[in-house]
Amino acid sequence: MSAAPRSPAATTKGRRRPLGLGQATITGGFWAPRQTRNGLDAIPSGQDQLEKAGNLQNLRLAAGIGEGEAIGPVFADSDVYKWLEAAAWEYGRNPDDDLLKRIRELTAVVAAAQRDDGYLDSVVQLRYGDEGRYQQLVWSHEHYCAGHLIQAAVAQVRCTGDRALLDVATKLADHLAATFGDGKTVDVDGHPVIEMALVELYRETGTAAYLDLAKWFVDARGHGIIENHGHSPAYFSDRVPVREATSVEGHSVRAVYLAAGATDVALETGDAELLEALKRQFDHMWSTKTYVTGGLGARWEGEAFGDEYELPADRAYAETCAAIGGIQWAWRMLLATGEASYADAIERMLYNGFLAGVSLAGTEYFYVNPLQLRGGAFPDNGRSPAHGRRGWFDCACCPPNIMRTLSSLDGYLATTTDDAIQIHQYATGAIGDLQVETAYPWEGTVRITAPEPTVVELRIPAWAEGATVNGEPVEPGTYARVTAADITLQLPLHSRVVGADPRIDAVRGCVALERGPLVYAVEQVDNSADVDDLHLLLEAPTAEESDLLGGVTVLRAQGRVGTGHKPGWSFEPGADDSTGDAVEVTAVPYYAWANREIGAMRVWLPKV
């Protein structure tokens, strides 16, 4: 078994040191049943889906098992590796002999597909042969696939002790280090993730060449490499050097994966200049390019970030993978700086932008997460939420990404310093010798007990005005430090009506509902009035326990029906007035929408 903590980012260089699986454990409350469904249902069915889609067959063919041609997208291997990573974290969370057998059997196929010099990419091997290597790196995802393999290998050795996939990963990383860099091949992959992976492999093995190559890949961005291939560099996060960029841009998943990897590099090398640049970029993204749900990516075109404040509700792309990448970046920024704002960001993305991407059953998914769906919307794209949640996608990056996030979630709860334990996310379970009991996010009480007085630093969310620790008021947006054996944190879960910066033109004059860490949505199935025509009164909603959606707390608000549709021209004086009947509006947590039927849904509603 690896000596590193069973954590996706096992750094010792930041202001916080992560506690891995086993050191922090979720045992009940909100997240435990979701992890259980992920382990019992999603991960096994995910392997079946990879079989049906041909991803596993590609690797068998590359290993010389059978005959045929490559199937699916060029990045098909990456979904297999994300599944292997999910399975490894799940084994670390809940050891199971059948799951370990699945992991080992698939690992053997991957190892057999690897070439003698370390190269491994089944689709490229099958379609183009050795002469096709790295010829179309802008689109081939060869480093991207390698990155996910490396991340899976690190998870596997940390959680199972098996080194078979780590041997494959180090052989592949050695090949990359011998091939790319100054004086070698000067090129970068069109889709970052290799940067994060190489740093984690360095943390696991101590091989400096992996960290050096990760740093080279980060610093090579923004110097015309992709533009010289004839492509627009902004889409690939290659227009501006990482150290000079002031914001994220282009394809949202690419951008946040690159930023997370750059943060890893800054952590391990002590590069304060790079870390400051990343702080500027994260702050700008969070204040101007992030949805109220924590969703990232305003444009369907290019799955991209838009301009500042370009955050349309109905056309939001907000890809599930982007929320996951945002969590990974924020976690690394939290480790580097210890600042509570990054833990707040993780919470918002986890409960809203990420969790909306998976059904309550755990086996159906959204690729795209808009904040509005009109009644009768036509499903004009295979990823459109108007289709409803889907069991898999032709581009299936999101489902195994969700699986690996849920199975490794214990590793995002807490950290340590020399003199304290920090708790960042609240879940029933154990953190070292601490026992945590809470019904969060439905209730705001968090009880922590220890065998003896312990120094604990508790994150107080920025929204938690009036929070107390052992009866004493504490400041929102910070960590409350307390030394005790029995600690009670009380977070007031007031229902809130929130507005948007007026520069967000798409929702100017609208409001949204929140309670605690949850953003709420109004679904047609819960409301008799036409959701497309509802307006909200600016009165605090009331919270009410319900049997809906497995037992969620709903919000009841007062509103009015709009003027309704009239034949003829749509633009007349007073056409935006809300003069209809008063109605009660029911809102459910955004993450839970589209689990009953597909109909109109809105997060932002016009205010009366």
Secondary structure, DSSP 8 states (H G I E B T S, - for coil): --SS-SSSS--SSSSSEE--BTTEEE-STTTHHHHHHIIIIIHHHHHHHHHHHTHHHHHHHHTT-S-----S-TTHHHHHHHHHHHHHHHHHHS--HHHHHHHHHHHHHHHHHS-TTS---HHHHHHH-GGGTTTTHHHH-HHHHHHHHHHHHHHHHHHH---HHHHHHHHHHHHHHHHBSTTSB----SS--HHHHHHHHHHHH--HHHHHHHHHHHHHTTSSHHHHTTS-TGGGT-SS-TTT-SS--SBHHHHHHHHHHHHHHHHHHT-HHHHHHHHHHHHHHHHHSB-TTS-B--BTGGGB--STT---STT----HHHHHHHHHHHHHHHHHH--HHHHHHHHHIIIIIIGGGB-TTSS-B-S---SEE-TT----STT-GGG--BS--SS-SHHHHHHHHHHTGGGGSEEE-SS-EEE-S--SEEETTEEEEE-TTTS-EEEEEEEEEEEEEEEE-TT-TT-EETTEE--TTEEEEEEEEEEEEE----EEEE---TT-GGGTTEEEEEETTEEEEEEGGG-SS-GGGEEE-SS--EEEE-SGGGT-EEEEEEEEE-----SS-S--TTTT---S-EEEEEEEEGGGTTSS----EESSEEB-
